């Protein structure tokens, strides 16, 4: 019976490793960002832990009772799972951002639990082996069981658990399953060990819930919060992970705080007659800053918002009045899929302002995506795109070149200092198939407080010269971007 339960423990430990790995990406994002580097750090640390745990589990099982080794590994793995979130929240502000910080934070928070849980499989395998006969069947069967557990942990976490439960609850359930199996599999159960383990589990469980983090809400994709503006009692920032993504002044929907949103507005007012209602598509929703502005300044406008994360919209409705914006339809899900479902020639305006982290999602940056944008836009439509980059502006050049390859006219709105050595920020790319007046756009941007902040089509083409056009086959946006500024 104990060996049968030990086989179950192999499945559960495999699942638990992938639960921890999947959630680690979300847990570290508020401190190091959700980037290719942070995702790579999670995968790399998990593989290192699996390799180390497999080696140690096999060695210890040769020297000690293998069921004791499996039991101890499950208990340590369960306790380590409870500790993941508190460790991230304590050490995250200390380590800061960047690839090195990502590796250190992931290792400090998950390496112990993953290493311990990876030791379960070799220990159970050693317990099941009584000779060479059927050894291949035993090893292969338990390896398959662990892999099936990993698959179950991956799909259950990504498709079901994150949508139904808070991260803390998922970690607690996972840890409790490991701890219970650790007790059941143990050859004997001394009371002092049970009391000690139970006390440690209780303490870590309290820490998991009590150690404060940065979130008002753990959404499907983000640690999301609303933070007040110290300089304006009515001002609110929407913060996703470690970036300020949106700004809203409560009671003043026409207010645009971030410079790039004012450039959006300048481009829109240059392209279309004042007060004319527009049909707009917003790739990325956030706090619905631009749909609010359109509704306030161009009454009767309709805004279709393509937002990946329903939780972000729900937070905006609860705390930022997003539910009261007229003419807004929110479609949750991937923006590229959502855009493909929209009719041809159905929009006057497409606003690109979606960010998975410091760069926009790569598949919303390519030539093929812009083909969808042009399909949805009417012939005289306008595309405006927010790009965050810093010197040497390789991502901004590539994004500009990609827009320029698909639209008849492209201009860039950015302050002169953002092009200097060490400069950068939020650059706005403006694309259209109809001619726009560069002088009129420059004057509109100047009225918002940024004189000399528009490159005409010729200077824009010179800025993007020799930059690669991003395609579905090659769009290394995470490698091209330098760092981040305003979100």
N, C-alpha and C positions, 0 to 999 in steps of 0.2 A: 504493500500500500504506500509506504513512504517513497519507494522508488517511482511509483506511478505519479505521486504528487511532485516528485523531483522533476519528472518530465514536463509536468505542467509548469513548474518553475522556470524551465528553459524558455517556454513560450512567453510567459509573463515578463521575464527579464529582458528578452529580446524586444518585446513591445515597449517596456519602460524606457529602454535606451532611446528609442525613436521618439517617444513622447517628450523626453527631456531635450533631445536634440531639436525637435520641431519648435518647442516652446522657447528654447534658448534664443533663437533668432528674434523672437518678439520681445523677450525680456531685456536683451542688451541694446535693442534699437534706441530707446530713449537716451542712451548715454553715448553710443558710438555711431548711431545712425543705421539705417537699413540699406546697406550697400553690398555690392558684390564681395568686397573684402570681409564684411562682417559675416555674410553667409558662408564664405569660404572658411573663415575662422571656426565657425560652428561645426562644419563638416570635418575639417582637419582635426580639431580637438577630439571629436567623437571617434574618428578612425584611430587616432593615437590611443585613446582610452580603451577601445575595443582590442587593439593589438596588445597593449600592456596587460589588460585584464585576462585575456586568453592565455598569455604566457604565464602570468602569476597563478591563475587558477589551476592550470595543468600542473605546475611545479608543486604547489601546496597540496593538491589532491594526491600526489605521489607520496607525500611525506606525512600526511595526516588523514583522518577519516574524511573521505570525500564529501559525505553528507554534511559533516560539520563545516567544511569549507563552503559548500553551497549555501548552507543556512546563514553563515556569517556574512557571505557576500550579499545575500538578499537583504539582510538587516542593514548592513552598511550602505547598500545601494538605496534602500528606502529612506534611511536617515539623510543621505546625501541629496536625494530628490527633494525632501522637505527644506533643505538648506539652500537650494539653488536661488530662489527668489530673494531671500534676505541678503545673501552674499552679493548678488548683482546690485541691489539697492544701496548697500553700504559702500561697496568698492567702485561702483559706476562713476560717481562724482569725483573720486580720487584719481582714477585712471584717465578720465577724459575721453576724447575722440581720437580717431585714427586707426589704421590697420594694426599697429602694435598693441594699442590699447584694447582693440577688439579681441585679439588672441589671448591677451593676459586675462581679460574679464571673463571670457568664455571658459578658459582653463581653470581659473580660480573657482568658478561657480559649478562647473559640470564634470570636471575630470575625475573627481573622486567617485561620484555616483556611477558614471559610465564605466570606469575601470572595474568597480566592484561588481556591477551587474554583468559585465562581460566575463567575469570569472565563473559565473554559475554554470554555463554550458560545459566547459572542460571538466569541472568537478563532477557534474552529473554523469558525463560520459565515462569518467574513471570509475564511478560507482556502479555503472551498468556493465562494465567490462569484467568478465570472469575468466576470460581466456581469449585466444585468437579466433576461435570459432565464432562466426557471425559478427566479428568486430567491425567489418566494413558496414554491415547493416546498422549496427548500433551507432557508429560515428555518423554515418550518413543520415540516419533517421533523426538524431538529435540536432544535427546541423540544420536539417530542413525545418525542424520544429522551431528553432531559434529564428530562422529566416522568416517563417510564416508569422511568428510573433512580431517581428520587426515590421512586416508589411501591415499587419493589423494595427500596430501602434501608429504607423504613418498615416494610413487612410482614416482611421478613427479620429485621430487628432485633427488632421487637416480638413476633413469633410464634415465631421459631426461635432466633436467635443468643443472645439473653439467657438462654434456657432451657438452651442447650448449652454456652456458653463464658463465661469470666469477662470482665468489661468490658475489662480490659487486653488480652486476646487479640483481642477484636473490634476495638479501636482499632488494634492492631498489624497485623492482616490488612488493614484498610481503608487504613491508611497505606502499607503495602507495595504494595498494588495501585496506588495513586496514584503512588508513586515510580517503580515499574517503567514505567508508562505514560508518565510524564514523560520518562524516559530514552529510551524507544522513539520517542516522537513528535518528539523534538528533531531539527532538521535536521542538526546535527553534534553530536558528543559529546566535547568536550575532556576529557582525562584529569584535569586539575586540577579541573574542575568536578565530575566524577564522584567524585573522591576527597573533595572538600570536602563534597558532599552526602551521601556515604556516611558520612563521619565525623560529621556533624551528626545523621544518622538514628540512628547507633549510640548517640551520647551521649543523645539524647532517648529512645531505646528503653530504655536503662538507667535513666534518670530515671523513666520511666513505671512501671517495675517496682519501683525501689528507694525512691522517695520515699514515706515511710510515710503511711498514712491512718488512719481511725478504725474500720475494719471488721475483724471476725473472719471475716465471710462477706459476699460480694456476693450477696444473694438476688435473686429475680426483681424485687422491688419496693423493697428496702431495703439500706442499708449497716447490717448488723447486728453487734452485738458483745455480749459478756458481760463486765461489769466488776465487780470485787470491791467490797464495802462496807468502807470503811476502819474502820468502827466495829464490824464483826462479821465474824470470820474465815469464818463459814459463809454470810454473806449475799452474794447475787449480784443485780446489776441486768441486765436485758435492755434494751439500748439499740438503738432503731431510728432510723436517721438521727441527728437531734440530740435525741431525746427518750428519757427513761427510761420504758419502757412497762410493765415488770413487775419484781417483786421476789420472789426465792425464797430461803428459808433452807434450805440443804441439810440433809437429815436431819430437818427439822421441817415437814412438809406442812401442819400446822394454823396455822402462823405467817402473819399478815397484816401487812405492814409499812405499806403506804400507807393513809392514813385512809379513802379512798373504798372500799377493799376491806373494811375493818372495818364500814363502813356497809352495804355489801352483805350481810355476814354478819348484822348486826343485823336487817335487814329480813327475811332468810330465816328466822332463828330466831324472829322475831315472828310470821311467817305460818304456820309449820309446827311441829308438835310436835317436841321434841328427839329427835335420833338417828334420826328417821324417814328412810328413804332417799327420794331424790327423782330424778325424771327431769328433767334440765336440758339446755337448749340455750344454748351460749355463742356470742354473735355477736362474734367476735374471740378468738383463742387466746393469742397471746403466749407466755409461759412456762408457761401452764396453771395460774396461781396459784389461781383459784377452783375448777377441777376437783380440784386437789390437796386443797384445804380441804374440799370436799364429801366426797371419798373418805375423808378422815381423820376428819371429825366426824359423818358420816352414812354409815356403811359400807353397801355395797350400792347406793349411788347410781350412776346412769348419766349420763354427760356426753357430749353430742354437740357437738363443737367445730367451728364454721364459721370456718376460717382461710384468708385469701386466699393467703398465701405459704407454700408448702411448705418453702422454705429456712429460715424462722423456726422451724418445728416441728423440722426436722432439727437446727438449732443447739441448740434446747432439749433434744433427745434426747441429743446428743453431750455437752453441757456442764452441763445442769441436771437430768438425770434424768427428763425428761418422758416417756420411754418406759415408765417403771415405774409410772405412775399408773393404778390399777385403774379399770375401768369407763368408760374414755375411748375414744370413737370420733372420729377427726379426719377431717373432710371438707374437702379443699382446694378453693378456688374462691371465687367471689363469694358473700358471705353471704346476699344477698337471693335469689339463685338457689337457694342451698342450703336456705334456709328454706322456699321455695316447694315444695321436694320432700319436706318432712317431712309426716307424716300429721296430720289434724285431731285435736285433743284428745290430743296425745301427750306433752305436757310439763307438769310442775308449775311450772317456773321457766324464764324466759328472761333471760339476763344480756347487756346491751348494753355492750360495752367495746371497740369497734372504732374505730381511728383511722388515717386515711390520713396525717395530719399533726397539726396543732394542733386541728383539728376533726374530728369523725367524718365519714365519707363521706356526702355529702348524701342519697344514695338510701337510706341506712339511718336517716334522720332524719324521714321524712315520714309523713303520715297514712296513706298507702297501705301503707307498710312496716309500720306498727303494726297495720293490718288483718291482715296475715300473722302478726304476733306473736300477736294475739288468736285467730286461727284455730288456731294450733298449741297454745296454752295450753288447759289444762282450765278448766272454769268457775270453779274456786277458785284458779287459777294466779296467779303473781306475775311482774311485769316490773320489773327494776331497771336503771337506765341511768346511766352515767358521762358527765357533761358537763364539759368544761374551758372556763372563761370567766373574764373579769375585769371589773371595773367599767367600763361600766354594766350588764354582764350581759345584753346584748340576746340573745345566743344562748341562754343559760340560760333566759331568759323564754320565748323562742319554743319551745324544746324542751319546757319544762314545759307550755306551753299546748297543744302538739300531743299530748302524752301525756294531758293532762286531757280533751282532746276525744274520746279513744277509750276511756278506762277510767272505770269508775264511781267510783273513788276514787283521788286522786293526792296524794302528799305529797312534800316536799322535805327532804333531809337535808344540812345544811351548817352550819358554825359561824357564830355571829353576826358575827364579824369578817369573814367572807367576803362579807357584804352591805354592809359599810361603804364609804365613799369610798376608792378605791384598792385595795379588797379583791378577792377572787376566789379561784379554785382549782378543785378537783374537786368539783362538786356532784352529788349522787345523787338522781335522780328515781325514785320508787316508785309503780308503778301496779298496780291490781288491780280486778277486777269484784266482788270480795267486800269487805265492810267490814273494815278493819284498825284496830287499836287505836292511836291516835296516842300515848297515854300510854305504852303498852307499848313502842312503837318508840323513843320518846324515852328511856325508861329503858335500853333495850338499847344505844342509841348512847352514852348517858352512861357506861355501864359500860365502854365501850371507850376512855373518856378524853375525850369531847366532850359535856359537859353543855349543855343548851339548844340542841341542834343539829338539831332537827326542827321543821318547820312543819306544822301540822295541815292538813287539806284546805281549810279556809276561808282560812287565811293563805297557803297555796300558791296558791289561786285568785286572791287579791289580788296576790300577787307576779307572776303571769302575766297579769294583766288588761291588755287592749289589745295584748298581744303577738300577732304573726301566727302562725297555724297553718301549719306547713310542709307543702307538698304536692309531688307530683311535678312539678307545673307551675311551682312557685316555692319554692325552698329555698336561699336565698343564705347558706349556713352560713359560707363563708369571709369574707363581708362582715360578718356579724353578730358573729363572734368578735372579741375585743379582742386577746388574746395568750395565751400558754400558761404553765402552771405545771408541776406534777408530772404525769408521763405515766402 
